[in-house]
Each structure stands twice: as structure tokens, then as C-alpha cells.
Amino acid sequence: MISFFIAVLPALFMWEFAAIKVNFRLPKTARKRLFRLGGRFALLALVIELCEGLVPLKGLSPVAHALVQALFIAAVPEELVKFAAVNKFGRKELDELGPGVAILLAVGASLGFAVLETKLYVLGGGLGSWVVRALSATPMHAIFGFVMGSFMVLAWRDPLRFDERMLTLALVVPIIFHATYDFLLMLHDFNPALHWPLALEPLVMLVEGLFALILTNHAVNGATAIYGRTVPADPRGHRALGLACVTLLLLFACLWAGEALHGVRAFAMLAAMPTVLTLDLGLLAYVRSRSWI
């Protein structure tokens, strides 16, 4: 029970960020259903990954091994299952509230995966694994969800014309982002003598995070994104400002720890997502506060 509570904390933080970003909250019943759905589909993806893990990969170079594991054993099954979950089980919310809800659905399903994975890592690796995943893996799962959901919004935004290209990108781009993120970590695990994967990982996280949140801005800034009767989650930017303060403190903590412990590479990776979130939340708070003047 304690491991589950620890695992769910960073997911709840990212869920609050998603609601502030889209400026809309799903009904409570839909939120509960979505988290349960994400957990169930995460179990399905885990079974698929375990079956794929039985395929012998002996004889491959560390680069090839990391690429196969990151792409075909991690990214493809997880993103396919999330894509299917949002398309099949989110139609009620999409039809009632508009395509913009796809972002929350995709992020929620992604966080369901993150909670299950974090629980397993905490059981095996303890508090240290939780800190690393809370500042890196869980936010990155949410980023993949933002990308998938935003492309879905763009695909369904015009009720008279369905854009198949955008829906294809809703699956392909998260797979590429997920595989790239995992590839660098797995390559370092397979060959710890290589330091450049960990040095490159923070840049990958920054680029993917900024791309996802800029894409989300583009997706939700349309009259047809949310057309149901909704109450803004953060109309004046107060919640965004509060979360920005939290992420800024996390950023300073990561930078201080990296300087004090001389682990610049590792803590630079942990500082990447707090940097992205602080920038985005700060801009959100500023823009929304100005709109009420």
C-alpha cells in the first residue's frame, strides 16, 4: 500500500499540471475510470513486453540490443495500447465535450502506466528509484501522452473532415519519442563505460518536452477543441503559479544536489523536466493573469 501511495504522488502532480494546461477537468467519475483503465492496459502492455522479452537477443551489439529493447519491447507495445485505449474507451467524453479531452485521456492513460511501473521499481530499488522516476520517467510518460492527445485533437478538430495524417502522427511520434528516451538509458545500462547517452538524455528530454507542450498549446487554442459546458480549471493562472513555484524548487534542488555530489550528468537529467514545467507554468500564469486585467 505504501509503495502504491509513493508511486501515485508524481502521477497526481502531472495530472494536476495537465488539467491546468488544458484549463479543464474531467468529471470525477471519468478520472477514476481513466486511471483504472490506464492501470489495466499497463498490465496488458507488461504482459506483451514480458512475452517479447523471451525472444533471444544474444549476439547483438549494445547499440542494437538497446534499440530493439527500446523500440519493440518498450515503446511500440505501450504506445499502441494507450492509443487503442483512448480511441476505444474515450469516445463518450470526446463526443460530449470535444476533441480537446483527448489530451487528458491520453495523459491519464500514460500516468496509469507510470504508476504501475514506478510501483514495481520502488519495490525493487527503494526510495532512490522513486526519486529518479518521479523527476524523469513519470513526467516523460505524461509528455508522450500530451503528444498523442494533441495530435488526436488536431485529427478530430474539424467535425466535417477527419485528418488521418494527424491520427497517424498521434501514434508514430510518441513511439519515436518514447524509443529515443529509453534507448539512451538502455544503452548506458548495457555499456556503462559509455557516458554520452546520459549526457545527451537531458537535451532529448528538453526537446521532447518543449515540443509536446507547444503542440498542446496549438491543439487547445481552437474554438472546437472543447465545446461542452466546462468550468475552467485555472482561469486566472493562480494554480499555474503555485505549481511553477514547486517545480522551480525541484529544479534548484536538482542543481544543488548535482553540484554538491559532483554528479552533474545524473542530476542534469533530473533537472530537465522541472525546467520545462517551470517555463511552461510560468508563461501560463503570466498569460492568464494578464487576460483578467
Residue frames relative to the residue before (quaternion, step in Angstrom):
aa qw qx qy qz dx dy dz
M 1.0000 0.0000 0.0000 0.0000 0.00 0.00 0.00
I 0.6524 0.5086 -0.3144 0.4657 3.57 0.99 -0.86
S 0.6485 0.5190 -0.3266 0.4510 3.59 0.96 -0.85
F 0.6394 0.5125 -0.3333 0.4663 3.60 1.03 -0.70
F 0.6409 0.5215 -0.3256 0.4597 3.59 0.96 -0.85
I 0.6534 0.5002 -0.3113 0.4754 3.58 0.97 -0.85
A 0.6678 0.5175 -0.3025 0.4413 3.58 0.96 -0.88
V 0.7118 0.4886 -0.2712 0.4256 3.58 0.97 -0.82
L 0.5216 0.6760 -0.4099 0.3208 3.63 1.14 -0.47
P 0.7149 0.4172 -0.2943 0.4778 3.67 0.67 -0.90
A 0.6063 0.5486 -0.3594 0.4498 3.60 1.13 -0.59
L 0.6461 0.5055 -0.3226 0.4722 3.61 0.99 -0.77
F 0.6191 0.5355 -0.3420 0.4615 3.58 1.05 -0.73
M 0.6901 0.4592 -0.2831 0.4824 3.61 0.89 -0.90
W 0.6093 0.5374 -0.3601 0.4586 3.60 1.10 -0.56
E 0.6286 0.5112 -0.3257 0.4873 3.58 1.05 -0.75
F 0.6291 0.5247 -0.3307 0.4686 3.59 1.01 -0.77
A 0.6490 0.5213 -0.3217 0.4513 3.60 0.95 -0.85
A 0.6550 0.5109 -0.3129 0.4605 3.58 0.96 -0.87
I 0.6540 0.4937 -0.3081 0.4832 3.58 1.02 -0.80
K 0.6446 0.5406 -0.3211 0.4349 3.57 0.95 -0.86
V 0.7352 0.3842 -0.2151 0.5153 3.57 0.88 -0.96
N 0.2988 -0.7821 0.4823 0.2576 3.57 1.33 -0.44
F 0.6638 0.4135 -0.3004 0.5460 3.52 1.02 0.90
R 0.1874 -0.7692 0.6006 0.1122 3.57 -1.12 0.72
L 0.4431 -0.6509 0.5440 0.2899 3.51 -1.08 0.76
P 0.5901 -0.5405 0.4418 0.4056 3.60 -1.16 0.44
K 0.6500 -0.5606 0.3474 0.3775 3.57 -1.12 0.72
T 0.6542 0.5120 -0.3264 0.4510 3.59 0.93 -0.83
A 0.6511 0.5088 -0.3149 0.4669 3.59 1.03 -0.78
R 0.6272 0.5374 -0.3386 0.4508 3.60 1.04 -0.74
K 0.6652 0.4937 -0.3083 0.4678 3.58 0.89 -0.90
R 0.6572 0.5116 -0.3140 0.4558 3.56 0.93 -0.89
L 0.6579 0.5293 -0.3058 0.4399 3.55 1.01 -0.85
F 0.6685 0.4858 -0.3103 0.4699 3.61 0.91 -0.85
R 0.6403 0.5025 -0.3324 0.4764 3.59 1.00 -0.75
L 0.6330 0.5357 -0.3202 0.4580 3.54 1.03 -0.84
G 0.6551 0.5163 -0.3140 0.4536 3.58 0.93 -0.90
G 0.6563 0.5119 -0.3113 0.4586 3.56 0.98 -0.82
R 0.6601 0.5056 -0.3123 0.4594 3.58 0.95 -0.85
F 0.6873 0.4593 -0.2890 0.4829 3.55 0.91 -0.86
A 0.5776 0.5596 -0.3806 0.4565 3.59 1.14 -0.48
L 0.6263 0.5224 -0.3316 0.4742 3.58 1.04 -0.75
L 0.6365 0.5211 -0.3239 0.4674 3.57 1.01 -0.82
A 0.6670 0.4903 -0.3015 0.4732 3.58 0.90 -0.90
L 0.6274 0.5405 -0.3330 0.4509 3.58 1.07 -0.76
V 0.6320 0.5175 -0.3273 0.4750 3.59 1.02 -0.80
I 0.6448 0.5162 -0.3189 0.4648 3.58 0.97 -0.88
E 0.6650 0.5039 -0.3022 0.4610 3.58 0.95 -0.91
L 0.6399 0.5184 -0.3309 0.4608 3.59 1.01 -0.78
C 0.6434 0.5093 -0.3221 0.4722 3.59 1.01 -0.79
E 0.6635 0.4887 -0.3039 0.4782 3.56 0.97 -0.84
G 0.6229 0.5659 -0.3354 0.4234 3.56 1.12 -0.65
L 0.5826 0.5763 -0.3676 0.4398 3.57 1.26 -0.29
V 0.5374 0.6090 -0.4110 0.4140 3.58 1.25 -0.31
P 0.4176 -0.7283 0.4741 0.2653 3.62 -0.67 1.01
L 0.1221 -0.7978 0.5892 0.0384 3.56 -0.91 0.98
K 0.3187 0.7666 -0.5027 0.2411 3.58 1.20 0.42
G 0.7475 0.3916 -0.2969 0.4470 3.51 -1.12 0.70
L 0.5813 0.5766 -0.3802 0.4301 3.57 1.24 -0.20
S 0.5115 -0.6086 0.5032 0.3388 3.55 -1.18 0.55
P 0.6657 -0.4969 0.3484 0.4342 3.62 -1.16 0.35
V 0.6434 0.5194 -0.3307 0.4549 3.61 1.00 -0.77
A 0.6835 0.4768 -0.2862 0.4728 3.59 0.86 -0.94
H 0.6356 0.5322 -0.3242 0.4557 3.57 1.00 -0.85
A 0.6781 0.4853 -0.2908 0.4692 3.58 0.88 -0.94
L 0.6476 0.5264 -0.3204 0.4482 3.59 1.00 -0.80
V 0.6663 0.4915 -0.3026 0.4722 3.59 0.89 -0.93
Q 0.6790 0.4917 -0.2998 0.4552 3.57 0.90 -0.92
A 0.6881 0.4922 -0.2903 0.4472 3.58 0.89 -0.92
L 0.7386 0.4287 -0.2358 0.4638 3.57 0.90 -0.92
F 0.8269 0.3036 -0.1354 0.4535 3.57 0.53 -1.19
I 0.7277 0.4027 -0.2502 0.4957 3.60 1.11 -0.51
A 0.7565 0.3292 -0.1997 0.5286 3.61 1.15 -0.48
A 0.7920 0.3855 -0.2188 0.4198 3.59 0.31 -1.25
V 0.7051 0.4909 -0.2979 0.4162 3.59 0.67 -1.06
P 0.7153 0.4321 -0.3059 0.4562 3.67 0.64 -0.90
E 0.6625 0.5146 -0.3246 0.4369 3.61 0.92 -0.82
E 0.7126 0.4440 -0.2730 0.4697 3.59 0.82 -0.95
L 0.6056 0.5436 -0.3580 0.4579 3.60 1.06 -0.61
V 0.6697 0.4942 -0.3015 0.4652 3.57 0.90 -0.91
K 0.6554 0.4970 -0.3180 0.4715 3.62 0.96 -0.81
F 0.6300 0.5389 -0.3246 0.4553 3.57 1.00 -0.84
A 0.6728 0.4842 -0.2889 0.4790 3.56 0.95 -0.91
A 0.6331 0.5478 -0.3351 0.4323 3.59 1.00 -0.80
V 0.6908 0.4707 -0.2872 0.4677 3.59 0.85 -0.95
N 0.6748 0.5047 -0.3000 0.4470 3.57 0.93 -0.87
K 0.7513 0.4213 -0.2245 0.4557 3.57 0.89 -0.91
F 0.8180 0.2983 -0.1218 0.4766 3.56 0.84 -0.98
G 0.6634 0.5041 -0.3231 0.4488 3.59 1.22 0.05
R 0.3756 0.7691 -0.4632 0.2299 3.58 1.25 0.09
K 0.6123 0.5643 -0.3649 0.4165 3.62 0.97 -0.75
E 0.6969 0.4580 -0.2726 0.4798 3.59 0.83 -1.00
L 0.6413 0.5337 -0.3253 0.4452 3.59 0.99 -0.81
D 0.6802 0.4875 -0.2886 0.4651 3.58 0.93 -0.90
E 0.7149 0.4655 -0.2628 0.4508 3.60 0.98 -0.81
L 0.8252 0.2865 -0.0940 0.4776 3.57 0.89 -0.98
G 0.6090 -0.5629 0.3599 0.4274 3.58 1.20 -0.33
P 0.6672 -0.5458 0.3351 0.3805 3.59 -1.20 0.44
G 0.5331 0.6453 -0.4081 0.3646 3.61 1.15 -0.42
V 0.5653 0.6057 -0.3755 0.4154 3.57 1.20 -0.50
A 0.5225 0.6541 -0.4102 0.3618 3.61 1.17 -0.48
I 0.5984 0.5655 -0.3660 0.4338 3.59 1.09 -0.63
L 0.6863 0.4638 -0.2861 0.4816 3.58 0.86 -0.93
L 0.6307 0.5330 -0.3388 0.4510 3.57 1.01 -0.75
A 0.6904 0.4758 -0.2852 0.4644 3.59 0.87 -0.94
V 0.6533 0.4946 -0.3186 0.4766 3.60 0.98 -0.81
G 0.6491 0.5248 -0.3206 0.4478 3.59 0.96 -0.82
A 0.6523 0.4955 -0.3113 0.4818 3.58 0.97 -0.85
S 0.6359 0.5300 -0.3254 0.4569 3.59 1.02 -0.79
L 0.6793 0.4870 -0.2917 0.4651 3.57 0.95 -0.85
G 0.5597 0.5701 -0.3892 0.4585 3.58 1.18 -0.44
F 0.6245 0.5148 -0.3190 0.4932 3.56 1.06 -0.80
A 0.6752 0.5264 -0.3005 0.4204 3.56 0.83 -1.05
V 0.6416 0.5294 -0.3281 0.4478 3.60 0.97 -0.84
L 0.6719 0.4933 -0.3060 0.4600 3.58 0.88 -0.93
E 0.6734 0.4932 -0.3026 0.4601 3.58 0.88 -0.92
T 0.6605 0.5098 -0.3129 0.4538 3.58 0.93 -0.89
K 0.6137 0.5443 -0.3458 0.4555 3.59 1.01 -0.78
L 0.6707 0.4906 -0.2999 0.4686 3.58 0.93 -0.87
Y 0.6674 0.4950 -0.3040 0.4660 3.60 0.97 -0.83
V 0.6377 0.5248 -0.3350 0.4535 3.61 1.00 -0.78
L 0.6366 0.5261 -0.3290 0.4580 3.58 1.00 -0.79
G 0.7467 0.4117 -0.2194 0.4741 3.57 1.04 -0.79
G 0.8264 0.2682 -0.1052 0.4837 3.58 0.99 -0.78
G 0.4991 -0.6970 0.4096 0.3119 3.58 1.22 -0.07
L 0.8185 -0.2956 0.1995 0.4504 3.51 -1.37 -0.31
G 0.6117 0.5698 -0.3538 0.4196 3.59 1.02 -0.72
S 0.6471 0.5061 -0.3133 0.4765 3.57 0.99 -0.81
W 0.6373 0.5312 -0.3363 0.4455 3.58 1.03 -0.76
V 0.6474 0.5199 -0.3290 0.4498 3.60 0.91 -0.86
V 0.6614 0.5063 -0.3088 0.4593 3.58 0.89 -0.92
R 0.7116 0.4487 -0.2688 0.4691 3.57 0.82 -0.94
A 0.6145 0.5595 -0.3535 0.4295 3.60 1.05 -0.69
L 0.7610 0.3719 -0.1926 0.4954 3.58 1.05 -0.76
S 0.7712 0.3140 -0.1821 0.5229 3.60 1.21 -0.17
A 0.7869 0.3691 -0.2175 0.4441 3.60 0.29 -1.22
T 0.6780 0.4913 -0.3113 0.4494 3.61 0.86 -0.90
P 0.6696 0.4612 -0.3236 0.4840 3.66 0.84 -0.77
M 0.6476 0.5153 -0.3376 0.4485 3.61 1.00 -0.70
H 0.5796 0.5457 -0.3740 0.4758 3.61 1.08 -0.60
A 0.6553 0.5027 -0.3093 0.4714 3.58 0.95 -0.87
I 0.6231 0.5417 -0.3375 0.4521 3.60 1.02 -0.80
F 0.6391 0.5053 -0.3304 0.4765 3.60 0.94 -0.81
G 0.6419 0.5197 -0.3161 0.4668 3.58 1.07 -0.73
F 0.6224 0.5307 -0.3376 0.4658 3.59 1.02 -0.77
V 0.6542 0.5083 -0.3178 0.4612 3.60 0.92 -0.86
M 0.6745 0.4934 -0.2982 0.4612 3.57 0.83 -0.99
G 0.7003 0.4791 -0.2811 0.4484 3.58 0.79 -0.99
S 0.6547 0.5249 -0.3224 0.4382 3.59 0.97 -0.79
F 0.6556 0.4816 -0.3176 0.4871 3.57 0.97 -0.77
M 0.6095 0.5359 -0.3543 0.4646 3.61 1.10 -0.61
V 0.6184 0.5329 -0.3420 0.4655 3.58 1.02 -0.78
L 0.6747 0.4892 -0.2936 0.4683 3.58 0.90 -0.91
A 0.6428 0.5237 -0.3251 0.4548 3.59 1.09 -0.64
W 0.7880 0.3308 -0.1483 0.4976 3.58 0.99 -0.86
R 0.4120 0.7599 -0.4464 0.2316 3.59 1.26 -0.06
D 0.7199 0.3604 -0.2270 0.5481 3.58 1.03 -0.74
P 0.3383 -0.7790 0.4857 0.2067 3.64 -0.38 1.16
L 0.6888 0.4782 -0.2825 0.4659 3.59 1.19 -0.38
R 0.7911 0.1897 -0.1037 0.5722 3.58 1.23 -0.31
F 0.2295 -0.7808 0.5737 0.0927 3.54 -0.67 1.20
D 0.2453 -0.7944 0.5447 0.1101 3.59 -0.71 1.11
E 0.2637 -0.8029 0.5182 0.1317 3.56 -0.20 1.30
R 0.5975 0.5752 -0.3687 0.4198 3.60 1.09 -0.62
M 0.6664 0.4940 -0.3059 0.4672 3.59 0.93 -0.84
L 0.6485 0.5084 -0.3252 0.4639 3.58 1.01 -0.76
T 0.6114 0.5312 -0.3443 0.4748 3.58 1.09 -0.65
L 0.6591 0.4976 -0.3031 0.4756 3.57 0.98 -0.85
A 0.5870 0.5874 -0.3646 0.4212 3.60 1.14 -0.60
L 0.7059 0.3962 -0.2559 0.5285 3.58 1.20 -0.42
V 0.7036 0.5005 -0.2829 0.4177 3.58 0.83 -0.99
V 0.6905 0.4953 -0.3045 0.4304 3.62 0.79 -0.97
P 0.6612 0.4776 -0.3429 0.4659 3.68 0.83 -0.74
I 0.6082 0.5392 -0.3607 0.4574 3.60 1.06 -0.66
I 0.6626 0.4999 -0.3051 0.4669 3.58 0.92 -0.90
F 0.6625 0.5028 -0.3072 0.4624 3.58 0.90 -0.93
H 0.6680 0.5081 -0.2929 0.4581 3.57 0.89 -0.99
A 0.6778 0.4953 -0.2932 0.4576 3.58 0.87 -0.95
T 0.6442 0.5240 -0.3244 0.4530 3.59 0.97 -0.81
Y 0.6555 0.5113 -0.3043 0.4652 3.56 0.94 -0.92
D 0.7086 0.4551 -0.2653 0.4695 3.59 0.83 -0.97
F 0.6032 0.5958 -0.3600 0.3894 3.59 1.00 -0.81
L 0.6845 0.4906 -0.2986 0.4490 3.59 0.83 -0.94
L 0.6561 0.4995 -0.3112 0.4725 3.58 0.99 -0.81
M 0.6886 0.4820 -0.2848 0.4609 3.58 0.90 -0.91
L 0.6184 0.5389 -0.3486 0.4535 3.58 1.03 -0.70
H 0.6514 0.4915 -0.3153 0.4845 3.58 1.00 -0.76
D 0.6341 0.5251 -0.3336 0.4592 3.61 1.02 -0.73
F 0.6941 0.4737 -0.2755 0.4668 3.58 0.95 -0.87
N 0.7922 0.0876 -0.0388 0.6027 3.58 1.15 -0.62
P 0.1862 -0.8394 0.5011 0.0981 3.61 0.25 1.26
A 0.5558 0.6134 -0.3965 0.3971 3.59 1.19 -0.34
L 0.6233 0.5194 -0.3374 0.4773 3.58 1.22 -0.43
H 0.1635 -0.8133 0.5541 0.0694 3.58 -0.63 1.10
W 0.5745 0.6368 -0.3838 0.3422 3.60 1.13 -0.50
P 0.5890 0.5638 -0.4153 0.4033 3.68 0.96 -0.48
L 0.6853 0.4595 -0.2906 0.4845 3.61 0.93 -0.85
A 0.6264 0.5284 -0.3424 0.4595 3.58 1.11 -0.59
L 0.6973 0.4659 -0.2618 0.4777 3.58 1.09 -0.72
E 0.5490 0.6672 -0.3864 0.3228 3.60 1.11 -0.65
P 0.6558 0.5042 -0.3534 0.4368 3.69 0.79 -0.77
L 0.6348 0.5221 -0.3344 0.4612 3.60 1.03 -0.74
V 0.6327 0.5213 -0.3253 0.4713 3.59 1.01 -0.82
M 0.6646 0.5027 -0.3052 0.4609 3.58 0.92 -0.87
L 0.6435 0.5172 -0.3226 0.4630 3.58 1.00 -0.80
V 0.6816 0.4880 -0.2945 0.4589 3.59 0.84 -0.98
E 0.6851 0.4749 -0.2935 0.4680 3.60 0.84 -0.94
G 0.6580 0.5150 -0.3175 0.4483 3.58 0.95 -0.81
L 0.6771 0.4783 -0.2952 0.4749 3.59 0.88 -0.90
F 0.6204 0.5355 -0.3413 0.4603 3.59 0.99 -0.78
A 0.6771 0.5118 -0.2991 0.4361 3.57 0.84 -0.99
L 0.7273 0.4445 -0.2595 0.4540 3.59 0.82 -0.94
I 0.6082 0.5114 -0.3534 0.4936 3.61 1.14 -0.55
L 0.6328 0.5211 -0.3223 0.4734 3.58 1.02 -0.80
T 0.6338 0.5304 -0.3269 0.4583 3.59 1.02 -0.79
N 0.6144 0.5389 -0.3449 0.4617 3.58 1.00 -0.78
H 0.6663 0.5041 -0.2922 0.4654 3.56 0.93 -0.93
A 0.6825 0.5132 -0.2919 0.4308 3.57 0.96 -0.87
V 0.7614 0.3974 -0.2201 0.4624 3.60 0.87 -0.89
N 0.6172 0.5473 -0.3573 0.4381 3.61 1.20 -0.27
G 0.5351 0.5816 -0.4380 0.4284 3.53 0.61 1.19
A 0.5849 -0.6195 0.3955 0.3432 3.55 -1.06 0.73
T 0.7332 0.4242 -0.2382 0.4750 3.58 1.10 -0.63
A 0.4309 0.7126 -0.4699 0.2927 3.63 1.23 0.05
I 0.7739 0.0252 0.0084 0.6327 3.59 0.92 -0.97
Y 0.0392 0.8372 -0.5437 0.0434 3.58 -0.47 1.12
G 0.5143 0.6179 -0.4404 0.3997 3.58 1.22 0.20
R 0.6135 -0.5135 0.4270 0.4214 3.57 -1.30 0.00
T 0.1326 0.8093 -0.5523 0.1497 3.55 -0.25 1.28
V 0.3261 -0.7031 0.5973 0.2065 3.52 -1.28 0.55
P 0.4814 -0.6782 0.4596 0.3116 3.64 -0.73 0.98
A 0.4467 -0.7031 0.4898 0.2572 3.56 -0.98 0.87
D 0.8064 0.0164 0.0272 0.5906 3.59 1.08 -0.67
P 0.0569 -0.8698 0.4884 0.0409 3.62 0.58 1.12
R 0.7798 0.3409 -0.1812 0.4928 3.61 1.03 -0.70
G 0.5583 -0.6579 0.3663 0.3482 3.57 1.26 0.13
H 0.3934 0.7381 -0.4759 0.2721 3.60 1.22 0.18
R 0.6656 0.4874 -0.3065 0.4748 3.59 0.95 -0.85
A 0.6222 0.5407 -0.3372 0.4547 3.57 1.02 -0.80
L 0.6557 0.5086 -0.3105 0.4636 3.58 0.96 -0.86
G 0.6475 0.5232 -0.3198 0.4524 3.60 0.97 -0.81
L 0.6797 0.4668 -0.2916 0.4848 3.57 0.92 -0.89
A 0.6023 0.5604 -0.3577 0.4419 3.60 1.07 -0.70
C 0.6321 0.5221 -0.3294 0.4683 3.59 1.03 -0.73
V 0.6431 0.5188 -0.3187 0.4643 3.58 1.01 -0.81
T 0.6955 0.4647 -0.2844 0.4685 3.60 0.83 -0.97
L 0.6100 0.5405 -0.3541 0.4586 3.60 1.10 -0.62
L 0.6375 0.5092 -0.3226 0.4799 3.59 1.01 -0.77
L 0.6336 0.5187 -0.3255 0.4729 3.60 1.03 -0.78
L 0.6325 0.5348 -0.3242 0.4570 3.57 1.02 -0.82
F 0.6730 0.4833 -0.2980 0.4740 3.59 0.87 -0.93
A 0.6338 0.5368 -0.3319 0.4472 3.59 1.04 -0.79
C 0.6564 0.5051 -0.3098 0.4669 3.59 0.98 -0.83
L 0.6716 0.4935 -0.3007 0.4636 3.57 0.93 -0.88
W 0.6403 0.5162 -0.3186 0.4712 3.58 1.02 -0.80
A 0.6637 0.5004 -0.3080 0.4628 3.58 0.92 -0.89
G 0.6464 0.5228 -0.3244 0.4512 3.57 0.98 -0.80
E 0.6688 0.4822 -0.2945 0.4831 3.57 1.04 -0.78
A 0.6987 0.4871 -0.2804 0.4426 3.58 0.89 -0.92
L 0.7716 0.3518 -0.1763 0.4998 3.57 0.99 -0.86
H 0.3961 -0.7492 0.4480 0.2848 3.57 1.31 0.09
G 0.5136 0.6066 -0.4426 0.4151 3.57 1.05 0.80
V 0.0387 -0.8717 0.4881 0.0189 3.53 0.83 1.06
R 0.6639 0.5198 -0.3260 0.4276 3.60 0.86 -0.90
A 0.6906 0.4852 -0.2895 0.4515 3.56 0.80 -1.03
F 0.7332 0.4237 -0.2546 0.4670 3.59 0.83 -0.91
A 0.5415 0.5757 -0.4088 0.4563 3.59 1.23 -0.30
M 0.6305 0.5206 -0.3307 0.4713 3.57 1.06 -0.75
L 0.6807 0.4824 -0.2940 0.4664 3.59 0.96 -0.85
A 0.6679 0.5059 -0.3025 0.4545 3.60 1.15 -0.54
A 0.5012 0.6967 -0.4191 0.2962 3.61 1.20 -0.40
M 0.7399 0.4191 -0.2521 0.4619 3.60 0.70 -1.02
P 0.6093 0.5137 -0.3787 0.4705 3.68 0.96 -0.57
T 0.6103 0.5455 -0.3527 0.4533 3.61 1.08 -0.65
V 0.6739 0.4927 -0.2906 0.4677 3.57 0.86 -1.00
L 0.6912 0.4867 -0.2851 0.4518 3.58 0.84 -0.97
T 0.6376 0.5268 -0.3354 0.4511 3.60 0.99 -0.78
L 0.6496 0.5146 -0.3115 0.4649 3.58 0.93 -0.89
D 0.7015 0.4785 -0.2779 0.4490 3.56 0.82 -1.01
L 0.6796 0.4857 -0.2931 0.4651 3.57 0.88 -0.92
G 0.6307 0.5354 -0.3339 0.4517 3.58 1.02 -0.76
L 0.6642 0.4882 -0.2976 0.4816 3.58 0.97 -0.84
L 0.6241 0.5335 -0.3350 0.4623 3.58 1.02 -0.80
A 0.6654 0.5052 -0.3050 0.4572 3.58 0.87 -0.97
Y 0.6612 0.5114 -0.3098 0.4533 3.59 0.93 -0.87
V 0.6904 0.4875 -0.2869 0.4510 3.59 0.78 -1.04
R 0.7117 0.4557 -0.2817 0.4543 3.59 0.84 -0.89
S 0.6233 0.5174 -0.3483 0.4717 3.58 1.08 -0.58
R 0.6513 0.5130 -0.3141 0.4626 3.60 1.02 -0.76
S 0.6449 0.5415 -0.3324 0.4247 3.59 1.04 -0.72
W 0.6956 0.4528 -0.2768 0.4843 3.61 1.26 -0.36
I 0.5065 0.6464 -0.4332 0.3715 3.59 1.25 0.04
